[in-house]
């Protein structure tokens, strides 16, 4: 762009110029706070301007897709949002999207004709890679309800520095590697005492992938595994989970399917593991970012289907921290009007401060970089008529990320944005753009809200959600079986707890500091009917006790990257394997009887009684078998 010298353009008499110069000396310069406010006003004003000028096709799209397209087309917009990033998942010139639609051959052909690639297709959704320039064309089709960035999934493993077990695992292993959870849960002695081994029971795992399955089988760590056709996935967390199940229930038959192709495929695979896979116990360690905390979504509904058919379902509670340990990156509560706009044209900012002060920002920790931030509110899924927006700002007041989808009656009560990968001083704001006050759930996944400068960090319990919180699922928290997790979760954190190995879990055992807490409030049935019509606030809905139980993590596998295996991703397969032992000891036992035996015999750790971090406590194989009435044979 050509730049012009203002002196060359204007002729100013010397005397007048001197007078102007003298006068300008006394003009007050904008303060740093005023400059920050101006940047915020420009950024949010530009974003709300986009929201108010959407085309019919754009109204079916997420704000991230629309803003990214317009940033590429409009240099003036880019100047108003100098630090803004949409963080779309791209492959070359294509963006990964989920298309909600009535799927038929014509739509699939249209995606391909537009230069897209179909990754997965179900009756009502398509996962595809689509050129950004083609999104409008696909969204404009009458049968298409929405086009969103592909819902991302996460597994609940935690990486730790190498220790001696990791080093040894890289060498030839002379003897079989067995999880320390086998001893810590007393499963080794219970198998002998009660004559159980998992025989006759099929345990199936859902995770990312099983790349090293053959390697584990060749090493004698795993038997044959029944993999759903075409559903092996990519990655190796599934292999590590299968090893843990096999360690505790060595004669159980094993099955597997990936949960990572798409959210719709995940739900389909859960059902297929029951119907074609004939699984008695199913366990997963996966969460999709857009799973509602307030209503059973597609994956939770699949869990409901298989548990109604008699399957025992176990799922990781998550590694997003908990209020008790000061590791929470979660806040939930009623929207409270601050009476203020952050800036821009419309909307009232939420007030996070429960006291007499007003605070419209919730500051993030240094460990929150690159973390996704989600916002949900208590409207029914697919039928939200109240419009809330999410903004992430830096310390200079620039909007660095946002999510401002339109909600006018047929959209999801959900927004998502990501914290940048570098920088500091980030804070989150929630704006009610229009509509009624609702109960909110704000989550920086695996990050934290902390005090920063003059801003206080506000957090609450309740982060565990999604299908792990399905009514009849077992949501599993984590407690270390052996050595402590080998690094602070964030700088300045206290030491992590160690486990009892080679001893048993006791009442003195501690949960991992990263283990996610409950409770889980629900406002709607799976079909979208209000549980407490007219009351969608903190006094409404129904509360589920989640997590349910606690099991071991930080245990050995032979799988590279999981030596040891930390996270609720490891705890869930330990719990599933113990359930398989109970079923093999009493094949006629009902799911309710298995649940009762596990809970009644669990060791109470943490706060006395059932609590929001450990649930009913650590489950133990021997006491649970006894509680189920399985007779001892030795």
Phi, psi and omega in degrees: 000133180288136178248141184246145175278119183299327181296325180289335183273335186232137175256120183239125177305145185301314183297317179294320179299318180296320179297317179296319180297319179296318181294326184292338181296329184271355180285126181291136177278148179300139177289165177301321179295321179294321178295319177299317181296322179295320178294318178298316180298318181295316182293308182290325176300318178295318181293320178289332174296321175297315183299329183272000183233026184289142172281172179299319179291323181290332179292344175271356186252159173289155179299329181299317179294316182293313182295318179300316179299314184287328176298323179288336184263338191234104180293328179296320176297317180299325178292328179284341182234063189294333183251012188280138176223136178271340177058039177287145176279115185239156174226101187067235179266010183254152176245141179279125185227158168249124181254115176270120187193170165277106191274129174216179183299325181296319179291317178300319178294323180295321177298314180295317180297332180278003181093010182271168177233121179279123179263327180200142179225128173241180184298329185236013181201154176228133167260123185215160167255125191224134174304137181303323182293343181263355185297317180302318183297317179290317181297333184284349179290140186298327184280353182268125178271322181199155171231119183232156169305141183307128178299127183267148180247161179220147169256156187259057172256155177236127179276137181233159176300156179296143171234189185297328179292324178294317180298317181295326182292339179280350176261173178299133181263114184285322181243159181298140177274127182236136179302136174296341176295338178300316178281317185298326176272358181070021181289327182298313180285328180294323179300320180286314185296321186254359178064039182244151180210003185091001183299136180086359182244139177250123179250126183240141185246141170238127177203210181280304183196180182223050185302325184260021183303310182297321179299316178294321178294319179295331179276359180080014182272340181219146172274196174298144179235129180275103183262129176303135184306127178074010186239034178286333179073196181218138186116188185221009180293328177298320178298315180297319178295318178299321178299319180295317177300315182294326180299319184269329180234073193295339181257005176288144172284144185243145175223165183204149168205148179284153175249007193257352182298311175191168179295320178295321178293323176304309180299319180296322181290326175301312181293321181294325178297329177281312189281308181265331181278341179057042182277138176270326181230132177235140180221139175223165178226033189241145171224140171263141187299332185264016175288124186292138172280348190250357184200139177295118179269195185303318181288316178299324178294325175293321176298316178301320181296314184284327177290327175295335179271004175104000179286142169268121186244127180239139182214147180296135177289336179114163181242035184267014175084178182210156183295323183302317182270003180071025183248014187283133170247037187227141173221133173224150180163175180291145171297132177236120181293129174277348186074010185232150165269143170296314178171190176082202189264322191217164172099147178247133182282144175287144176261113182281336186281119181283352181269205184281340179281166177241130178220117185263000177238145172244114188281148184257151178283166176297332179283001181268002179301140178070004183274142174285145176241125181245149175229126173236157172217167195275058168250158178291145181296130180078005183217038183275125178248005178246128193255110177244147180233156185237132179229139171243127182238156174264181186292344179268359179092359178285136172286121182257339178198155180197169173212114184228050176300151176276133173238108182228023174129342183227018181246174179274144176280073191204137172221149179214139174213167183238142175288139177302162183276345178226166179101184181205175177074025181281149177215157185246141174230146176241129182239129170276105182288319176194159175106198187267161175291141180220165174283132186248152171227112182244125188224121168263105194291115182069017173247198181210153166264127185222161173297139180211111182062234180273356182268137174270149174264128182245127179218163179220174169279170171113018189285331183294135187199190179072206187292338175299335180262012173304146191306317185257008173278156171263110175274123193248120173274169186242139172227137183294137177272330188226240183293156181288152173305131198274014177210154174294143180296319171219159183305131178091357180290152174290170180296148176279153182286154174256163182259181189272349186309134010274013177273187181263157170302144178227179178295344179274354181294153182241150173279161173296144182291341178270353185296133185285148181250170174250202003277174183240113180271133178243137179251343185222152169288170179302329180279355178097009177280135181294134178285322176232082184309132179087347180238103180241033182250189182297344178262002182255184178073197178224148185251131175257139176282101176224145353298167180268315188215173179232144178215178191283146165222185181069038187243166188281140164222173176262004186274126179302132183094350180229049183226084001276175184255104180255155175117164175295346172299328177274328182294318184300314178293331173299315180295319180298321180294321178296321176298323178296323177297318180296316180294324179290333176283331180215081185300339181273358183295139177277161175304322179295323179290321176297314179300314181299317181294317180296315184287317183296330184260000182294148178274123181288115175237167182075213179297144181302137180082190178292131182226173187277354181255313185257352186067234180273356178113189182280127178279146183231136188296307183299306178301326179291320176297319178296317180295331178281348180088019177284125183285144175288145178251347180226000000 
